Amino acid sequence: MSDDVLFDVQDNIALVTLNRPQRRNALTFEMYDALQTIADDIRERIGAGDRSIKALVITGSGEKAFAAGTDMAGFLNFSTEQDALNYERQMDRVLGAYELLPIPTIAAIRGACTGGGGAIAVASDLRYADTQLKFGFPMARTLGNCLSVTNLSRLVMLMGQAKTREILLTARLIEADEALTCGIVTDIVENPLQHALTVAAQLQSHSPLLIEASKESLRRIREKMAEIDDDDLIIKCYTSQDFKEGIDAFLNKRQPEWQGR
């Protein structure tokens, strides 16, 4: 396991920590792979009859960010349509692996929760955040890439199409009170990690089969919404000159100059 993703099990609760506080826990492709490995391993254990892990909590190191998206360095070598599709399919595999877990998954969020970090939070069953929360997908003013239909379906199920449309088009970040009002977070608490662990402990007394069936039923409803081919849209955004401009502007701390091509 990479030092950038920490994994521990205590009192039947798996704790996953995104551990790059110096980069606001920005996710590398290797970190996404590690997250998928953790989820797949837990699911295999449960499938084999080992139900010793009864809940999973995911959080970020430090107090500034849960995860501030994907590390931009990973996009520097993108040059083909397949690069774009591979990235979004990796995201769908990782988030899908967490969604398939038959145990409760809880995101404990401090500070920034954007881009890929926001996608991980939305794929979790419950989300507890602090008052410093900044949540959103600001790509319209940063990189010019897009969300997959699968990720969009999770957002729409969580807070409706109108709110999803608004935050994507305006690229604004939602703060704590609004996030609670529109259902992005389950609650605002002083110590998200401690609260998440407390809830995870409480859920251990609940019916595991009811939890599994409820989660899987909701996943199937969400999956039905996402039965749409979006390869053309992903390719259009990720292979555009605007995407290259967005990366360069982000890394050089300037405003991008969009050309629409």
LINLIN-V248696 format. One record per backbone hydrogen bond with DSSP energy under -0.5 kcal/mol. CO is the residue of the C=O (numbers start at 1). NH is the residue of the N-H. E is the energy in kcal/mol with one decimal. If there is no record, write none. Layout:
CO/NH/E
CO/NH/E
This chain:
2/5/-1.4
4/19/-3.5
6/17/-2.4
8/15/-3.6
10/13/-1.7
12/54/-3.0
12/55/-0.9
13/10/-2.3
14/16/-0.5
14/57/-3.1
15/8/-1.8
16/59/-2.5
17/6/-2.7
17/19/-0.6
18/61/-2.9
20/23/-2.1
20/25/-3.1
21/24/-1.5
23/26/-1.6
24/68/-1.9
27/71/-2.8
28/32/-1.8
29/33/-2.0
30/34/-2.2
31/35/-2.4
32/36/-2.2
33/37/-2.4
34/38/-2.3
35/39/-2.2
36/40/-3.0
37/41/-2.5
38/42/-2.3
39/43/-2.4
40/44/-2.4
41/45/-2.2
42/46/-2.3
43/47/-2.6
44/48/-1.6
45/50/-2.7
46/49/-1.7
49/51/-1.0
52/54/-0.7
54/104/-0.7
55/14/-2.7
56/106/-2.6
57/16/-3.0
58/108/-2.7
59/18/-2.9
64/112/-2.3
67/69/-1.0
67/114/-1.8
69/27/-2.8
71/74/-1.8
72/75/-2.1
73/76/-1.0
75/78/-1.8
80/84/-1.3
81/85/-2.2
82/86/-3.1
83/87/-1.9
84/88/-2.0
85/89/-2.4
86/90/-2.2
87/91/-2.4
88/92/-2.3
89/93/-2.3
90/94/-2.6
91/95/-2.7
92/96/-2.1
93/97/-2.1
94/98/-1.5
95/99/-2.3
96/100/-1.9
98/101/-0.9
104/56/-2.6
105/125/-1.3
105/126/-1.8
106/58/-2.7
106/108/-0.5
107/109/-0.6
107/128/-2.8
108/60/-0.6
108/110/-0.5
109/130/-1.4
111/134/-1.6
112/66/-2.7
112/67/-1.5
113/136/-1.4
114/69/-1.3
114/117/-2.1
115/119/-2.1
116/120/-1.9
117/121/-2.2
118/122/-2.6
119/123/-1.6
120/124/-0.6
121/124/-1.2
126/107/-2.8
127/186/-3.1
127/187/-1.2
128/109/-3.4
129/189/-2.8
130/133/-1.5
133/176/-0.6
134/113/-3.0
135/174/-3.5
136/115/-1.8
137/140/-0.5
138/141/-1.8
138/142/-0.6
139/142/-0.6
139/144/-2.5
148/152/-2.4
149/153/-2.5
150/154/-1.4
151/155/-1.9
152/156/-2.8
153/157/-2.2
154/158/-1.7
155/159/-2.8
156/160/-2.2
160/164/-1.8
161/165/-2.9
162/166/-2.1
163/167/-2.4
164/168/-1.9
165/169/-2.4
166/170/-2.3
167/171/-1.1
174/135/-2.8
175/179/-2.6
176/180/-2.1
177/181/-2.1
178/182/-2.5
179/184/-1.7
179/185/-1.4
180/183/-0.9
187/129/-2.0
187/189/-0.5
191/195/-2.4
192/196/-2.7
193/197/-2.4
194/198/-2.0
195/199/-2.5
196/200/-2.6
197/201/-2.0
198/202/-2.0
199/203/-2.3
200/204/-0.6
201/204/-0.8
202/205/-1.4
203/206/-1.7
207/211/-2.1
208/212/-2.4
209/213/-2.7
210/214/-2.6
211/215/-2.5
212/216/-2.5
213/217/-2.4
214/218/-2.2
215/219/-2.3
216/220/-2.3
217/221/-1.9
218/222/-2.5
219/223/-2.9
220/224/-2.0
221/225/-1.3
222/226/-0.9
223/226/-0.6
224/227/-1.1
226/228/-2.4
228/230/-0.6
230/234/-2.2
231/235/-2.7
232/236/-2.1
233/237/-1.9
234/238/-2.7
235/239/-1.9
237/240/-1.1
240/244/-1.4
241/245/-2.5
242/246/-2.8
243/247/-2.2
244/248/-2.3
245/249/-2.7
246/250/-2.4
247/251/-2.6
248/252/-1.7
249/254/-2.6
250/253/-1.2
256/258/-0.7
261/241/-1.0
